[in-house]
Structure formats: structure tokens, C-alpha cells
Amino acid sequence: MKIKEFKFDRGWKLLFYFDILLPVIIYVIAFISGTSWFASLFHSYEMFIVSPIPNIQALSGIVGLIYHVGILAYTLIRKNYKDFAVCLIISLIIAAFFLTELNYTILRPLNFA
């Protein structure tokens, strides 16, 4: 399979890319480079885009909630129940990640100063 043939035709692919792969790439760059800009980019991306737990006062998690619910609804509309199940599992894992505050644990090695 070539990269040109890769399509975002399943919801789990979108969730995997935006919730796991892209943050890992940004985290590795921030960790290796040691720059505060990449560390801040990673933290902001996690809090404002990935997090499905909304915090209205801080305006964080709203985008994450909308796109998680949107992808889950899209898979249900297409009646792709296997894709829905995988998307639901990914969404629950990501929600647990933020509810248990593991996101702050992985921030410790990054340089914010």
C-alpha cells in the first residue's frame, strides 16, 4: 500500500491520526529539540484539539468533544458498526487519558522555560 492510496475512509483512521500519531510526532520533536515552542505547541494541541473533556471556562476540550462526537455520529450514519466500536474505544481511551490527568505526567520531561 502506497501513501497515495491511503484514504481517511474510516473514523478510526481520523481518530488515530489526530489523537495519537500527530501528538506523538510533536512530542518527540519537543523532547528531542528541547525548545519551549514545541512543548507549548504539544500542550496546546492536546488541551484544545484532542481533549474530549470540555472546560468551558478555559475554552479547552470543546473542539475535541465536537470532532469525537462528529466522527462517532458519522460512523453511525454510515451504519459501519465495527468502525463505530473502534472509534468508541479510541474515544474512551483518550477521555480516560485526560480524566486521569496522565497528560500532565507526560509533560514533565518537556522544557517549557
Buried (B, 14 or more C-beta within 10 A) or exposed (E): EEEEEEEEEBBBBBBBEBBBEBBEEBBEBBBEEEBEEBBBBBBEBBBBBBBBBBEEEEEBBBBBBEBBEEBBEBBBEEEBEEBBEBBBEBBEEBBEBBEEEEBEEBBEEBBEE
